[in-house]
Amino acid sequence: MAKKAKKGEPASSVHGIRTPIVCVLGHVDHGKTSLLDRIRGSSVVSGEAGSITQHIGATIVPIDTIMNMSGAMKNLNINIPGLLFIDTPGHHSFTTLRARGGALADMAIVVIDITEGFQPQTLEALTILRNCKTPFVIAATKLDRIHGWKVYENAGFLQSFTTQSERVKESVENKIYEIVGVLAEHGFSSERFDRVSDFARNLVIVPVSSHTNEGISDLLMIMVGLAQRYMEEALNINANGPGSGTVLEVKEEKGLGATMDVILYDGELRVGDMIAVGGQNGVLVTKVRSLLQPRPLSEILVEEKFARVKAVTAAAGVKVSAPHLDTAIAGSPVRVISDNEEEVKQAIEREMTEINVTISPEGLVIKADTIGALEALCKELEMHEIPVMTAQVGQVTRHDVIATETIKDPYNRALMVFNTQILPDAAQLLKEPAYEEMIEVFEGNVIYHIVENYLKWRTELKSKLEQKRFEQIILPAKIRVLDGCIFRQSNPAVVGVRVLAGTLRTGTTLIRTDGKKVGVLKAMEEKKENINSALAGKEVAISIEGATVGRQFDADDELLVLIPERHVKVLEKEMVGRLTPDAQDVLTEFTRLHRVENPFWGK
């Protein structure tokens, strides 16, 4: 729907409104793919197969088709050409697709199974969309799974809803308000689409069934309406200017070699154009050999799958064949070079390096397959206040492993790998005992799972380290020397004692309750077996080096464990919650001895 150039006006200045780009996100098995399939299929059912243009990685649903599906739109003045749906559903495609440093998608649909409600990946989708400031609509799918739902194929939601029994209506309302409640907990105001008056302030919930096509026309109508009302200015393009796009995927095609699937969001791309694209070894400059698009849907099963075209205008999806594309990176920018090659290359380099990530002097080492995925992962970590030291696109190398091993903080000595490979030499290094013991690796293709696994590991590590430190701290304890249990008076003194409070350990120094030193507890026995510690209530035999019964202490005396001042600080500030009440009382009794003269001792 581009405007024609005026007489004498250069073709490069022809402007128009491009098709809004829509991504579909949501939890696994909640119906993302089915929804996309139905959006394609519904267009065929409406008899508009000839006007459907299916692109690599994307499906355009023309505005005429959408208007024919929804009679309510026929009298409206619509400027946008239709909707371009990204075919690869999920978070990965959304975060991969970037344009000028931000999310490429203009809008998104978050799919929620109305019978199951919110799941971890649904919440992750909300976080990603909030971070990217991307407008979105909730599609409450699997409406026909509501018990007792009477199906009306291809109908609008309200048309079907009004014919349902009161019990079914109530069930639908309850399910929708459960979704409204969870969204409210996460800071979103939402309502069923027909009850929304201010679309700028409220999220729209559209109940749909991909199986029966109910509500699909409502969903498409809402998307068009939002784009038309709030995005017209942002959708202005230079229709015949040099093309700008993003690489969705790089893959081998039989007879073509390495190709890249590109989402073109501005300008025009033609066969023979010189293009620049972000690559593994810097910016790659190459010449477009051919552009390919699938034939119309009705012919997609024929042997010649792709049709060659001479030019493509935004917004569209297209397969690009050109030399040396095997090094191109998914998520990287693609630019047509019209005149200043160096300027274009520098712009791509800036986009590839200007990652919107907060880097700390020390933190985790992150590797991901695309810039967008890297940013999404780092944003999630930032929400949990987890620092990132290195964030890079690409495979994990030996250098990454070595860099991780040198990190001092054990909680940061972790390697996070999102949807990319660990190179063989790096994998071999990680198997070596020194590295295997020091580094924890978190791999996966779902951001939520990687972060969740890291948090679980960090909690377990914290518990282990605290336990280890707790074992090294001298703990408070109080004992009484038992009358009639003096087994040796000196060299060393061996006596029977009862542990009155706390935890008694070997290697500690004992003092009297007036603060005078008695000696060092060298060994401990219980029932003729050597032990290293004894809890309150135990009666054990101990040997005290440097003490003589009758001089340093006597039978029935109560003795305390001497705790160094630095240990007292740790106990009171960090570990008092791990002490039993009786041990806390002994700690108070011990510190009172020292704070008579110095109130700030051990603080």
Beta strands, then each sheet from edge to edge (+ up, - down):
strand 1: 15-17
strand 2: 21-26
strand 3: 53-55
strand 4: 58-62
strand 5: 82-86
strand 6: 98-99
strand 7: 102-103
strand 8: 107-113
strand 9: 136-141
strand 10: 190-192
strand 11: 203-207
strand 12: 236-238
strand 13: 244-253
strand 14: 257-266
strand 15: 268-270
strand 16: 274-279
strand 17: 282-287
strand 18: 290-294
strand 19: 306-309
strand 20: 311-313
strand 21: 316-321
strand 22: 333-336
strand 23: 364-368
strand 24: 388-393
strand 25: 414-418
strand 26: 440-444
strand 27: 477-488
strand 28: 493-505
strand 29: 509-512
strand 30: 517-526
strand 31: 529-530
strand 32: 533-535
strand 33: 539-545
strand 34: 558-561
sheet 1: 1+ 12-
sheet 2: 3+ 4- 5+ 2+ 8+ 9+ 11+ 10+
sheet 3: 6+ 7-
sheet 4: 17+ 16- 22+ 13- 14+ 21- 18+ 19-
sheet 5: 15+ 20-
sheet 6: 24+ 23+ 25+ 26+
sheet 7: 31+ 30- 29+ 34- 27+ 28- 32+
sheet 8: 31+ 30- 33+
end
